[in-house]
Structure formats: C-alpha cells, structure tokens
C-alpha cells in the first residue's frame, strides 16, 4: 500500500512542509519547502497566506494524512504559544477542508523515533533525515528538515504500532 504523508513544522514566519511517499518499507520525497507569509503583515493576513499556501500543497500533492508538530508545553513566552496555536489552527483547517486526517506528534517523540533520544539535537535529527531520504548533506532550512522528520517519525511510529499484538481489555 502506498501512503503519502505531509509533515508540517508550523510557524507564523516560516512553516516548513515535506511530503513523503511510503511503500513497502521504502520512502521517497515528493515535495518539500516552506510557506512564508509576509513578514510584518497583520496577523489575519499572515494566517490567510499560511492557509492558502498549505492548501495549495495539499491540493497538488494529495496526502493521505497530515502530521503537525504539537505545541510545546514549556514556552517561556505565552504570546508565542498563542501565536503558534493560531498557525496550527489554520493548518488543521486546511486538512479538515480536504477531508484529510490530521495527527500531531510531540517534538520529543519525533526525536526519539529518529535518533533514539527525545533530547536529541536539531543537527542530529537533520542529519538522520538526510540519511534516511538519501540526501548527501543536511537539508536547509531547518523548517523543511523538521517537517520531513515529522513525516518520517509518523511512518516509524505507525508501523511499529501495527506490529504490536492487539490488547484486549476485559
């Protein structure tokens, strides 16, 4: 079975995205890039641009599932968390409008799935993403690497869960 996964690293300045196709244990990149709303524009304008950009990606790549990074629980600045919530909201809306399931993963779970430790450094994750996808050097910008990491981690976690025996609760 072929599955397309759209990973999204949300941000109001730059949102990274990466679409991978996973089939028979093999992974290939379909498309990756960034959506960058106009810096300094009003919040509602940036949110509209973010929504339109991701909607274009969804319409052109036809993913089966969207994976978005969860909000951190340790933001030092609550305003940052609120702004990220706005960005995540319009990204989830794009998935809902296209009737595509949206899943979320914590950044520590993504790191654990790819480098074996939830405390792994961003550079380690980027190198692992490049290696797994056959790139000779780390990807730039980090937003793209983070988005592809989300998609790869989802594949890894999902496949692991499928191999677990079913639990029957009595």
LUMVO-494783 format. One line per field, with one value per residue: residue number from 1; x, y, z of N, C-alpha, C, CB in turn. Coordinates in Angstrom, 2 decimals. Each point is the difference from the previous one (the first is absolute). Glycine has a CB too. Example, Ala and Ser with C-alpha at 12.3 -4.5 7.8 and 13.67 -1.06 7.14 Angstrom:
// LUMVO-494783
n = c(1 / 2)
n_east = c(13.19 / 1.54)
n_north = c(-5.69 / 2.22)
n_up = c(7.80 / -1.97)
ca_east = c(-0.89 / 0.82)
ca_north = c(1.19 / 1.19)
ca_up = c(0.00 / 0.06)
c_east = c(0.90 / -0.77)
c_north = c(1.20 / 1.09)
c_up = c(0.00 / 0.73)
cb_east = c(-1.89 / 1.18)
cb_north = c(-1.17 / -0.63)
cb_up = c(1.25 / -2.15)
// end
This chain:
// LUMVO-494783
n = c(1 / 2 / 3 / 4 / 5 / 6 / 7 / 8 / 9 / 10 / 11 / 12 / 13 / 14 / 15 / 16 / 17 / 18 / 19 / 20 / 21 / 22 / 23 / 24 / 25 / 26 / 27 / 28 / 29 / 30 / 31 / 32 / 33 / 34 / 35 / 36 / 37 / 38 / 39 / 40 / 41 / 42 / 43 / 44 / 45 / 46 / 47 / 48 / 49 / 50 / 51 / 52 / 53 / 54 / 55 / 56 / 57 / 58 / 59 / 60 / 61 / 62 / 63 / 64 / 65 / 66 / 67 / 68 / 69 / 70 / 71 / 72 / 73 / 74 / 75 / 76 / 77 / 78 / 79 / 80 / 81 / 82 / 83 / 84 / 85 / 86 / 87 / 88 / 89 / 90 / 91 / 92 / 93 / 94 / 95 / 96 / 97 / 98 / 99 / 100 / 101 / 102 / 103 / 104 / 105 / 106 / 107 / 108 / 109 / 110 / 111 / 112 / 113 / 114 / 115 / 116 / 117 / 118 / 119 / 120 / 121 / 122 / 123 / 124 / 125 / 126 / 127 / 128 / 129 / 130 / 131 / 132 / 133 / 134 / 135 / 136 / 137 / 138 / 139 / 140 / 141 / 142 / 143 / 144 / 145 / 146 / 147 / 148 / 149 / 150 / 151 / 152 / 153 / 154 / 155 / 156 / 157 / 158 / 159 / 160 / 161 / 162 / 163 / 164 / 165 / 166 / 167 / 168 / 169 / 170)
n_east = c(0.83 / 1.55 / -0.11 / 0.18 / 1.35 / -1.01 / 2.79 / -1.75 / 3.08 / -3.16 / 1.76 / -2.29 / 2.77 / -0.65 / -2.92 / 2.91 / -2.14 / 1.69 / -2.33 / 1.59 / -1.38 / 0.00 / 0.35 / 0.93 / 1.10 / -0.23 / -0.07 / -0.46 / 0.22 / -3.13 / 1.71 / 2.40 / -1.20 / -0.14 / -3.11 / 2.15 / -3.34 / 1.35 / 2.49 / -2.63 / -2.88 / -1.69 / 0.86 / -1.65 / 2.61 / 1.17 / -2.74 / -0.18 / 2.91 / -0.53 / -2.48 / 1.44 / 2.41 / -1.74 / -1.94 / 2.53 / 0.77 / -2.85 / 0.01 / 2.83 / -0.37 / -3.15 / 1.26 / -1.50 / 0.46 / 0.13 / 2.58 / -1.02 / 2.92 / -2.29 / -0.04 / 3.09 / -1.92 / 2.51 / -1.80 / 2.55 / -2.86 / -3.02 / 0.85 / 1.17 / -2.74 / -1.66 / 1.72 / -0.34 / -3.21 / 0.05 / 1.58 / -1.93 / -2.54 / 1.06 / 1.10 / -2.90 / -1.28 / 1.71 / -1.20 / -2.94 / 0.14 / 0.90 / -2.52 / 3.38 / -0.81 / 1.04 / 2.09 / 0.68 / 2.88 / 0.26 / 2.09 / 0.17 / -1.23 / 2.15 / 2.38 / -1.05 / -0.14 / 3.13 / 1.83 / -1.54 / -1.35 / -3.19 / 3.12 / 0.03 / 1.61 / -2.42 / 2.53 / -1.58 / -2.33 / 1.92 / 1.42 / -2.80 / -1.08 / 2.56 / -0.28 / -2.94 / 0.54 / 2.95 / 1.16 / 3.09 / -1.24 / -1.92 / -2.52 / 1.04 / -3.20 / 0.59 / -2.72 / 1.02 / 0.88 / -2.81 / -1.55 / 1.75 / -0.39 / -3.12 / 0.40 / 1.90 / -1.88 / -2.44 / 1.70 / 0.79 / -2.84 / -1.37 / 2.00 / -0.28 / -3.13 / 0.20 / 1.68 / -2.30 / -1.07 / -2.58 / 0.73 / -2.49 / -0.55 / -1.20)
n_north = c(-1.17 / 2.19 / 1.24 / 2.86 / 0.37 / 3.18 / -0.32 / 2.75 / 0.78 / 1.66 / 2.47 / 2.23 / -0.36 / -2.58 / -1.78 / -1.92 / -1.11 / -2.68 / -1.02 / -2.71 / -1.47 / -1.93 / -2.29 / -2.44 / 1.73 / 2.81 / 2.80 / 1.22 / 2.86 / -0.17 / 2.52 / 0.80 / 3.00 / 1.50 / 0.37 / 2.82 / 1.04 / 2.36 / -0.47 / 1.63 / -1.71 / 1.18 / -2.56 / 0.04 / -0.12 / -2.56 / -1.61 / 0.44 / -1.13 / -2.66 / -0.76 / 0.30 / -1.91 / -2.43 / 0.28 / -0.47 / -2.62 / -1.28 / 0.35 / -1.50 / -2.73 / -1.10 / 0.39 / -2.75 / 2.49 / 3.23 / -1.27 / 3.05 / -0.33 / -0.84 / 3.12 / -0.74 / -0.90 / 2.42 / 2.72 / 1.23 / 0.97 / -1.20 / 1.41 / -2.85 / -1.39 / 2.05 / -0.47 / -3.14 / 0.32 / 1.48 / -2.33 / -2.27 / 1.50 / -0.11 / -3.09 / -1.01 / 1.56 / -1.71 / -2.69 / 0.94 / 0.68 / -3.06 / -1.56 / 0.29 / -1.88 / 2.93 / -2.49 / 2.27 / -1.41 / 1.40 / 1.58 / -2.69 / -1.75 / 1.14 / -0.93 / -2.93 / -0.43 / 0.80 / -0.97 / -2.70 / 2.84 / 1.02 / 1.31 / -0.32 / 2.75 / 0.92 / -1.80 / -2.73 / 0.82 / 0.73 / -2.80 / -1.55 / 1.60 / -0.72 / -3.08 / -0.30 / 1.39 / -1.64 / 2.98 / -0.63 / 1.58 / -0.30 / 0.32 / 2.99 / 0.47 / -2.20 / 0.22 / -2.60 / -1.59 / 0.33 / -1.26 / -2.60 / -0.46 / -0.27 / -2.24 / -1.80 / -0.07 / -1.09 / -2.48 / -0.72 / -0.15 / -1.73 / -2.41 / -0.21 / -0.36 / -2.40 / -1.74 / 0.28 / -3.12 / 1.78 / 1.14 / -2.24 / 2.80 / -2.77)
n_up = c(0.00 / -2.07 / 3.16 / -1.72 / 3.08 / -0.84 / 2.21 / 0.68 / 1.33 / 1.01 / -0.90 / 0.15 / -1.71 / -1.51 / -0.24 / -0.31 / -2.14 / 0.11 / -2.23 / 1.45 / -2.40 / 2.84 / -2.56 / 2.16 / 3.09 / -2.00 / 1.67 / -3.05 / 1.43 / -1.32 / 0.64 / 2.02 / 0.07 / 2.25 / -0.19 / 0.09 / 1.04 / -1.56 / 2.32 / 1.38 / -0.53 / 2.34 / 1.74 / -2.61 / -1.93 / 1.42 / -0.26 / -3.14 / -0.46 / 1.61 / -1.73 / -2.74 / 0.76 / 0.75 / -2.55 / -1.89 / 1.59 / -0.38 / -3.10 / -0.50 / 1.82 / -0.24 / 3.49 / 0.06 / 2.09 / 0.11 / 1.83 / 1.40 / 1.55 / 2.27 / 0.14 / 0.91 / 2.38 / -0.50 / -1.63 / 1.85 / -1.22 / 1.50 / -2.80 / -0.90 / 0.66 / -1.75 / -2.59 / 0.14 / 0.12 / -2.79 / -1.30 / 0.92 / -1.24 / -2.91 / 0.29 / 0.78 / -2.46 / -2.05 / 1.23 / -0.16 / -3.08 / -0.63 / 1.97 / 1.52 / 2.78 / 1.11 / 1.16 / 2.15 / -0.30 / 3.01 / -1.97 / 1.80 / -2.44 / -2.08 / 1.81 / 0.24 / -3.14 / -0.48 / 2.36 / 1.62 / 1.38 / 0.29 / -0.31 / -3.58 / 0.13 / -1.75 / -0.81 / 0.50 / -1.90 / -2.40 / -0.06 / -0.14 / -2.52 / -1.64 / 0.54 / -0.96 / -2.88 / -0.98 / 1.55 / -0.91 / 2.57 / 2.41 / -1.88 / -0.29 / 0.45 / 1.92 / -1.78 / -1.60 / 2.54 / 1.37 / -2.48 / -0.07 / 3.18 / -0.48 / -2.15 / 1.76 / 2.50 / -1.71 / -0.93 / 2.91 / 1.20 / -2.20 / 0.23 / 3.15 / -0.20 / -2.12 / 2.21 / 2.50 / 0.00 / -0.73 / 3.02 / 0.12 / 2.00 / 1.51)
ca_east = c(-0.83 / 0.73 / -0.58 / 0.65 / -0.06 / 0.42 / 0.45 / -0.01 / 0.62 / -0.73 / 0.56 / -0.62 / 0.98 / 0.34 / -0.54 / 0.62 / -0.83 / 0.65 / -0.90 / 0.71 / -0.81 / 0.51 / -0.56 / 0.82 / 1.22 / 0.82 / -0.50 / 0.56 / -0.52 / -0.84 / 0.19 / 0.32 / 0.26 / -0.51 / -1.01 / 0.48 / -0.86 / 0.70 / 0.46 / -0.51 / -1.42 / -0.95 / -0.17 / -1.01 / 0.56 / 0.98 / -0.73 / -0.61 / 1.07 / 0.43 / -1.07 / 0.00 / 1.22 / -0.11 / -1.09 / 0.59 / 0.83 / -0.93 / -0.67 / 0.92 / 0.70 / -1.01 / 0.43 / -1.00 / -0.03 / 0.82 / 0.59 / 0.41 / 0.65 / -0.78 / 0.55 / 0.80 / -0.67 / 0.96 / 0.29 / 0.33 / -0.85 / -1.34 / -0.45 / 0.52 / -0.87 / -1.29 / 0.24 / 0.17 / -1.34 / -0.68 / 0.58 / -0.42 / -1.44 / -0.29 / 0.56 / -0.99 / -1.16 / 0.29 / -0.20 / -1.43 / -0.68 / 0.31 / -0.41 / 1.21 / 0.25 / 1.13 / 0.58 / 1.03 / 1.08 / 0.86 / 1.35 / 0.85 / -0.32 / 0.62 / 1.43 / 0.20 / -0.26 / 1.03 / 1.38 / 0.06 / -0.07 / -0.87 / 0.83 / 0.91 / 0.15 / -0.59 / 0.97 / -0.07 / -1.23 / 0.17 / 0.91 / -0.71 / -0.98 / 0.76 / 0.47 / -1.13 / -0.61 / 1.00 / 0.65 / 1.42 / 0.29 / -1.20 / -0.96 / -0.20 / 0.18 / -0.38 / -1.46 / -0.28 / 0.48 / -0.92 / -1.26 / 0.26 / 0.18 / -1.34 / -0.57 / 0.75 / -0.31 / -1.36 / 0.11 / 0.69 / -0.87 / -1.18 / 0.37 / 0.29 / -1.28 / -0.68 / 0.65 / -0.29 / -1.22 / -1.18 / -0.29 / -1.43 / -0.31 / -1.20)
ca_north = c(1.17 / 1.26 / 1.03 / 1.32 / 0.68 / 1.40 / 0.49 / 1.46 / 0.66 / 1.26 / 1.27 / 1.15 / 0.60 / -1.04 / -1.33 / -1.00 / -1.15 / -1.06 / -1.10 / -1.22 / -1.15 / -1.17 / -1.23 / -1.21 / 0.29 / 0.99 / 1.36 / 0.98 / 1.36 / 0.49 / 1.45 / 0.61 / 1.43 / 0.84 / 1.03 / 1.13 / 1.19 / 1.30 / 0.43 / 1.30 / 0.16 / -0.21 / -1.41 / -0.65 / -0.13 / -1.09 / -1.26 / -0.29 / -0.42 / -1.33 / -0.93 / -0.13 / -0.71 / -1.44 / -0.54 / -0.28 / -1.20 / -1.12 / -0.23 / -0.47 / -1.24 / -0.98 / -0.89 / -0.83 / 0.44 / 1.17 / -0.10 / 1.33 / -0.02 / 0.50 / 1.16 / -0.29 / 0.42 / 0.77 / 1.31 / 1.03 / 1.14 / -0.50 / 0.57 / -0.89 / -1.18 / 0.39 / 0.20 / -1.33 / -0.59 / 0.56 / -0.62 / -1.40 / -0.03 / 0.11 / -1.19 / -1.07 / 0.34 / -0.40 / -1.44 / -0.28 / 0.38 / -1.00 / -1.29 / -0.78 / -0.09 / 0.76 / -0.60 / 0.83 / -0.69 / 0.84 / 0.05 / -0.99 / -1.30 / 0.00 / -0.20 / -1.38 / -0.92 / 0.10 / -0.09 / -0.86 / 0.75 / 1.17 / 1.17 / 0.15 / 1.36 / 0.31 / -0.40 / -1.46 / -0.33 / 0.41 / -0.97 / -1.27 / 0.20 / -0.01 / -1.37 / -0.88 / 0.37 / -0.11 / 1.27 / -0.02 / 0.93 / 0.41 / 0.84 / 1.38 / 0.39 / -0.99 / -0.18 / -1.09 / -1.22 / -0.32 / -0.50 / -1.36 / -0.83 / -0.34 / -1.01 / -1.25 / -0.53 / -0.55 / -1.33 / -0.88 / -0.28 / -0.70 / -1.37 / -0.70 / -0.29 / -1.05 / -1.29 / -0.40 / -0.82 / 0.71 / -0.16 / -0.17 / 0.44 / -0.67)
ca_up = c(0.00 / -0.07 / 0.85 / -0.05 / 1.28 / 0.00 / 1.29 / 0.06 / 1.14 / -0.05 / 0.44 / -0.65 / -0.92 / -0.98 / 0.26 / -0.85 / -0.33 / -0.76 / -0.37 / -0.36 / -0.40 / 0.69 / -0.57 / 0.13 / 0.73 / -0.69 / 0.15 / -0.93 / 0.15 / -1.10 / -0.05 / 1.28 / -0.12 / 1.07 / -0.23 / 0.78 / -0.11 / 0.00 / 1.32 / 0.38 / -0.36 / 1.10 / 0.36 / -0.83 / -1.35 / 0.06 / 0.15 / -1.30 / -0.90 / 0.46 / -0.38 / -1.46 / -0.41 / 0.33 / -0.83 / -1.32 / 0.14 / 0.15 / -1.29 / -1.04 / 0.37 / 0.40 / 1.08 / 0.68 / 1.39 / 0.32 / 1.33 / 0.45 / 1.29 / 1.14 / 0.71 / 1.19 / 1.23 / 0.78 / -0.58 / 0.99 / -0.29 / -0.33 / -1.27 / -1.04 / -0.04 / -0.59 / -1.44 / -0.61 / -0.02 / -1.18 / -1.20 / -0.03 / -0.29 / -1.44 / -0.66 / 0.23 / -0.82 / -1.38 / -0.05 / 0.15 / -1.24 / -1.02 / 0.57 / 0.25 / 1.44 / 0.53 / 1.21 / 0.60 / 0.69 / 0.82 / -0.56 / 0.68 / -0.59 / -1.32 / 0.23 / 0.47 / -1.11 / -1.03 / 0.49 / 1.17 / 1.24 / -0.05 / 0.25 / -1.15 / -0.50 / -1.32 / -1.02 / -0.10 / -0.71 / -1.38 / -0.65 / -0.14 / -1.07 / -1.26 / -0.24 / -0.30 / -1.28 / -1.05 / -0.34 / 0.33 / 1.10 / 0.74 / -0.73 / 0.43 / 1.39 / 1.01 / -0.02 / -0.95 / 0.65 / 1.11 / -0.58 / -0.49 / 1.20 / 0.48 / -0.89 / 0.19 / 1.34 / -0.06 / -0.64 / 0.92 / 1.14 / -0.50 / -0.34 / 1.25 / 0.64 / -0.77 / 0.27 / 1.38 / 0.12 / 0.49 / 1.43 / 0.27 / 1.37 / 0.49)
c_east = c(0.89 / -0.73 / 0.81 / -0.25 / 0.54 / 0.37 / 0.07 / 0.63 / -0.57 / 0.78 / -0.70 / 0.96 / 0.33 / -0.61 / 0.66 / -0.99 / 0.83 / -0.98 / 0.87 / -1.02 / 0.66 / -0.69 / 1.01 / 1.35 / 0.91 / -0.68 / 0.64 / -0.69 / -0.78 / 0.24 / 0.33 / 0.31 / -0.53 / -1.14 / 0.40 / -0.90 / 0.84 / 0.34 / -0.53 / -1.45 / -0.86 / -0.20 / -0.99 / 0.49 / 1.00 / -0.70 / -0.67 / 1.05 / 0.51 / -1.02 / 0.00 / 1.21 / -0.09 / -1.12 / 0.52 / 0.85 / -0.89 / -0.64 / 0.94 / 0.65 / -0.93 / 0.48 / -1.17 / -0.17 / 0.92 / 0.49 / 0.58 / 0.64 / -0.92 / 0.64 / 0.85 / -0.80 / 0.90 / 0.36 / 0.28 / -0.93 / -1.37 / -0.53 / 0.47 / -0.89 / -1.34 / 0.14 / 0.17 / -1.34 / -0.81 / 0.49 / -0.45 / -1.48 / -0.29 / 0.58 / -0.95 / -1.24 / 0.23 / -0.18 / -1.46 / -0.78 / 0.22 / -0.40 / 1.19 / 0.21 / 1.25 / 0.44 / 1.03 / 1.03 / 0.80 / 1.41 / 0.93 / -0.25 / 0.62 / 1.50 / 0.29 / -0.16 / 1.13 / 1.42 / 0.13 / -0.05 / -0.88 / 0.76 / 0.99 / 0.04 / -0.58 / 0.94 / -0.01 / -1.23 / 0.15 / 0.91 / -0.71 / -1.04 / 0.70 / 0.45 / -1.15 / -0.60 / 1.01 / 0.62 / 1.46 / 0.36 / -1.31 / -0.85 / -0.06 / -1.27 / -0.45 / -1.50 / -0.39 / 0.42 / -0.94 / -1.32 / 0.17 / 0.23 / -1.34 / -0.62 / 0.69 / -0.32 / -1.39 / 0.03 / 0.60 / -0.91 / -1.21 / 0.32 / 0.30 / -1.31 / -0.76 / 0.55 / -0.28 / -1.24 / -1.13 / -0.19 / -1.50 / -0.25 / -1.31 / -0.67)
c_north = c(1.25 / 1.02 / 1.28 / 0.72 / 1.41 / 0.38 / 1.51 / 0.46 / 1.42 / 1.20 / 1.13 / 0.71 / -0.97 / -1.30 / -0.95 / -1.11 / -1.01 / -1.12 / -1.18 / -1.06 / -1.22 / -1.23 / -1.13 / 0.29 / 1.01 / 1.36 / 0.88 / 1.34 / 0.37 / 1.49 / 0.48 / 1.47 / 0.76 / 0.88 / 1.13 / 1.20 / 1.28 / 0.41 / 1.40 / 0.24 / -0.25 / -1.51 / -0.70 / -0.20 / -1.16 / -1.35 / -0.40 / -0.52 / -1.40 / -1.05 / -0.24 / -0.79 / -1.49 / -0.64 / -0.32 / -1.27 / -1.24 / -0.34 / -0.55 / -1.34 / -1.12 / -0.96 / -0.80 / 0.41 / 1.21 / -0.16 / 1.36 / -0.13 / 0.59 / 1.26 / -0.48 / 0.43 / 0.91 / 1.33 / 0.99 / 1.19 / -0.51 / 0.55 / -0.86 / -1.23 / 0.33 / 0.18 / -1.34 / -0.73 / 0.50 / -0.69 / -1.46 / -0.12 / 0.09 / -1.17 / -1.19 / 0.24 / -0.43 / -1.52 / -0.38 / 0.33 / -1.02 / -1.41 / -0.94 / -0.06 / 0.78 / -0.66 / 0.97 / -0.87 / 1.01 / -0.02 / -1.00 / -1.41 / -0.13 / -0.26 / -1.44 / -0.99 / 0.02 / -0.17 / -0.78 / 0.72 / 1.22 / 1.29 / 0.23 / 1.44 / 0.13 / -0.46 / -1.51 / -0.43 / 0.33 / -0.98 / -1.34 / 0.10 / -0.07 / -1.42 / -0.92 / 0.28 / 0.05 / 1.31 / -0.05 / 0.93 / 0.39 / 0.99 / 1.40 / 0.52 / -1.12 / -0.29 / -1.16 / -1.33 / -0.42 / -0.56 / -1.43 / -0.96 / -0.42 / -1.11 / -1.35 / -0.63 / -0.61 / -1.39 / -1.02 / -0.43 / -0.81 / -1.46 / -0.83 / -0.40 / -1.10 / -1.39 / -0.50 / -0.88 / 0.84 / -0.28 / -0.10 / 0.34 / -0.65 / 0.80)
c_up = c(0.00 / 0.85 / -0.14 / 1.32 / -0.17 / 1.42 / -0.03 / 1.32 / 0.04 / 0.51 / -0.72 / -0.94 / -1.12 / 0.46 / -0.99 / -0.30 / -0.79 / -0.23 / -0.39 / -0.42 / 0.60 / -0.57 / 0.15 / 0.66 / -0.67 / 0.07 / -1.06 / 0.22 / -1.25 / -0.19 / 1.40 / -0.23 / 1.18 / -0.52 / 0.92 / -0.21 / 0.08 / 1.42 / 0.28 / -0.37 / 1.24 / 0.22 / -0.93 / -1.44 / -0.03 / 0.12 / -1.31 / -0.98 / 0.36 / -0.42 / -1.51 / -0.49 / 0.27 / -0.80 / -1.40 / 0.04 / 0.08 / -1.35 / -1.07 / 0.32 / 0.48 / 1.10 / 0.57 / 1.45 / 0.13 / 1.43 / 0.36 / 1.38 / 1.07 / 0.55 / 1.16 / 1.22 / 0.82 / -0.66 / 1.11 / -0.15 / -0.42 / -1.32 / -1.16 / -0.15 / -0.64 / -1.50 / -0.72 / -0.07 / -1.19 / -1.27 / -0.13 / -0.37 / -1.48 / -0.77 / 0.17 / -0.84 / -1.46 / -0.16 / 0.07 / -1.26 / -1.12 / 0.46 / 0.17 / 1.51 / 0.40 / 1.30 / 0.55 / 0.69 / 0.81 / -0.58 / 0.66 / -0.54 / -1.39 / 0.14 / 0.42 / -1.14 / -1.03 / 0.50 / 1.31 / 1.34 / -0.19 / 0.25 / -1.15 / -0.48 / -1.41 / -1.12 / -0.21 / -0.80 / -1.48 / -0.75 / -0.24 / -1.11 / -1.35 / -0.34 / -0.41 / -1.37 / -1.15 / -0.45 / 0.47 / 1.17 / 0.69 / -0.81 / 0.59 / -0.63 / 0.95 / 0.00 / -0.92 / 0.61 / 1.12 / -0.52 / -0.52 / 1.16 / 0.57 / -0.85 / 0.19 / 1.36 / 0.02 / -0.64 / 0.95 / 1.15 / -0.43 / -0.33 / 1.24 / 0.69 / -0.72 / 0.31 / 1.42 / 0.04 / 0.57 / 1.49 / 0.18 / 1.46 / 0.43 / 1.08)
cb_east = c(-1.84 / 0.87 / -0.87 / -0.27 / 0.24 / -1.49 / 1.31 / -2.07 / 2.15 / -2.04 / 2.22 / -1.47 / 0.96 / 2.17 / -2.23 / 2.25 / -2.09 / 2.23 / -1.83 / 1.88 / -0.79 / 0.47 / -1.39 / -1.12 / -0.17 / 0.91 / -0.36 / 0.53 / 1.93 / -1.74 / -1.60 / 0.88 / -0.08 / 2.25 / -1.89 / 2.36 / -1.91 / -1.20 / 2.09 / 2.28 / 0.47 / -1.16 / 0.51 / -1.78 / -0.31 / 1.68 / -0.39 / -1.75 / 0.64 / 1.21 / -1.36 / -1.24 / 1.29 / 0.87 / -1.69 / 0.01 / 1.80 / -0.46 / -1.56 / 0.43 / 1.93 / -0.90 / 1.84 / 0.58 / -0.48 / -1.29 / 0.53 / -1.85 / 2.24 / -0.76 / -1.99 / 2.19 / -1.32 / 0.89 / -1.46 / 2.40 / 2.00 / -0.44 / 0.04 / 2.34 / 1.13 / -0.65 / 1.07 / 2.37 / 0.08 / -0.26 / 2.00 / 1.74 / -0.41 / -0.02 / 2.35 / 0.87 / -0.52 / 1.63 / 2.21 / 0.20 / 0.25 / 1.90 / -2.25 / 1.04 / -1.12 / -0.81 / -0.40 / -1.65 / 0.13 / -1.40 / -0.35 / 0.00 / -2.15 / -1.74 / 0.23 / -0.84 / -2.44 / -1.53 / 0.42 / 1.28 / 2.29 / -1.86 / -0.23 / -0.46 / 2.06 / -1.22 / 1.43 / 1.20 / -1.36 / -0.33 / 1.98 / 0.37 / -1.44 / 0.77 / 1.83 / -0.46 / -1.69 / -1.21 / -2.21 / 0.45 / 2.05 / 1.24 / -1.33 / 2.48 / -0.33 / 1.92 / -0.31 / 0.31 / 2.35 / 1.06 / -0.64 / 0.99 / 2.16 / -0.29 / -0.57 / 1.82 / 1.50 / -0.96 / 0.26 / 2.17 / 0.76 / -0.88 / 0.91 / 2.17 / -0.09 / -0.42 / 1.78 / 1.05 / 1.38 / -1.08 / 2.09 / -0.22 / 1.21 / 1.00)
cb_north = c(-1.26 / -0.53 / -1.75 / 0.12 / -2.19 / 0.56 / -2.11 / 0.08 / -1.41 / -1.33 / -1.08 / 0.26 / 1.35 / 1.16 / 0.92 / 0.54 / 1.44 / 0.60 / 1.59 / 0.55 / 1.10 / 1.33 / 1.33 / -0.92 / -2.26 / -1.77 / -0.34 / -1.81 / 0.66 / -1.78 / 0.25 / -2.19 / -0.22 / -0.01 / -1.64 / -0.85 / -1.28 / 0.68 / -1.43 / 0.80 / -0.74 / 2.20 / 0.57 / 1.02 / 2.48 / 1.55 / 0.52 / 1.78 / 2.39 / 1.04 / 0.77 / 2.17 / 2.06 / 0.44 / 1.33 / 2.46 / 1.34 / 0.68 / 1.84 / 2.36 / 1.41 / 0.15 / 1.60 / -1.88 / -2.36 / 1.50 / -2.49 / 1.11 / 0.18 / -2.33 / 1.42 / 0.29 / -2.13 / -2.13 / -0.50 / -0.75 / 1.41 / -0.20 / 2.31 / 0.81 / -0.88 / 1.13 / 2.23 / -0.10 / -0.20 / 2.22 / 1.53 / -0.55 / 1.04 / 2.48 / 0.86 / -0.32 / 1.93 / 1.93 / -0.29 / 0.44 / 2.40 / 1.45 / 0.27 / 0.69 / -2.25 / 2.17 / -2.37 / 1.87 / -1.77 / -0.45 / 2.41 / 1.45 / -0.07 / 1.61 / 2.41 / 0.66 / 0.34 / 1.48 / 2.17 / -1.51 / -0.81 / -1.43 / -0.38 / -2.36 / 0.29 / 1.97 / 1.97 / -0.20 / 0.44 / 2.39 / 1.11 / -0.49 / 1.43 / 2.36 / 0.36 / -0.13 / 1.29 / -1.96 / 1.26 / -0.54 / 0.87 / -0.36 / -2.04 / 0.37 / 2.41 / 0.76 / 2.46 / 1.56 / 0.62 / 1.81 / 2.35 / 0.95 / 1.18 / 2.36 / 1.80 / 0.89 / 1.73 / 2.34 / 1.11 / 1.11 / 2.12 / 2.18 / 0.83 / 1.27 / 2.35 / 1.67 / 0.61 / 2.12 / -2.08 / -0.13 / 1.27 / -1.79 / 2.21 / -2.18)
cb_up = c(1.21 / -2.33 / 1.61 / -2.52 / 1.27 / -1.98 / 0.40 / -1.46 / -0.14 / 0.27 / 0.47 / 1.98 / 1.88 / -0.64 / 0.85 / 0.94 / -0.01 / 0.97 / -0.78 / 1.61 / -2.18 / 2.09 / -1.64 / -2.03 / 0.88 / -1.55 / 2.47 / -1.69 / 1.52 / 0.46 / -1.94 / 0.93 / -2.45 / 1.11 / -0.65 / -0.15 / 1.04 / -2.10 / -0.21 / -0.23 / -2.40 / -0.52 / 2.37 / 1.44 / -0.41 / 1.06 / 2.42 / 0.41 / -0.33 / 1.96 / 1.96 / -0.17 / 0.44 / 2.32 / 1.33 / -0.51 / 1.18 / 2.39 / 0.57 / -0.53 / 0.60 / -2.31 / 0.54 / -1.52 / 0.83 / -1.62 / -0.30 / -1.34 / -1.12 / 0.55 / -0.66 / -1.27 / 0.01 / 0.89 / -1.99 / 0.01 / -0.68 / 2.42 / 1.00 / 0.47 / 2.06 / 2.15 / 0.49 / 0.87 / 2.49 / 1.17 / 0.18 / 1.72 / 2.20 / 0.22 / 0.42 / 2.33 / 1.53 / -0.23 / 1.05 / 2.45 / 0.66 / -0.80 / -1.06 / -2.23 / 0.03 / -1.08 / -0.86 / 0.30 / -1.81 / 2.06 / -0.52 / 2.06 / 1.32 / -0.88 / 0.65 / 2.27 / 0.34 / -1.17 / -1.12 / -1.39 / 0.66 / 0.76 / 2.47 / -0.66 / 1.41 / 0.99 / 0.59 / 2.20 / 2.09 / 0.69 / 1.10 / 2.44 / 1.51 / 0.43 / 1.67 / 2.44 / 1.28 / -0.70 / 0.18 / -2.38 / -1.22 / 2.14 / -0.57 / 0.25 / -0.65 / 1.38 / 0.48 / -1.96 / -0.58 / 1.38 / -0.62 / -2.10 / 0.50 / 0.83 / -1.66 / -1.47 / 1.04 / -0.17 / -2.23 / -0.60 / 1.10 / -0.92 / -2.16 / 0.24 / 0.79 / -1.80 / -1.64 / 0.87 / 0.32 / -2.28 / 0.66 / -1.79 / -0.33 / -0.56)
// end
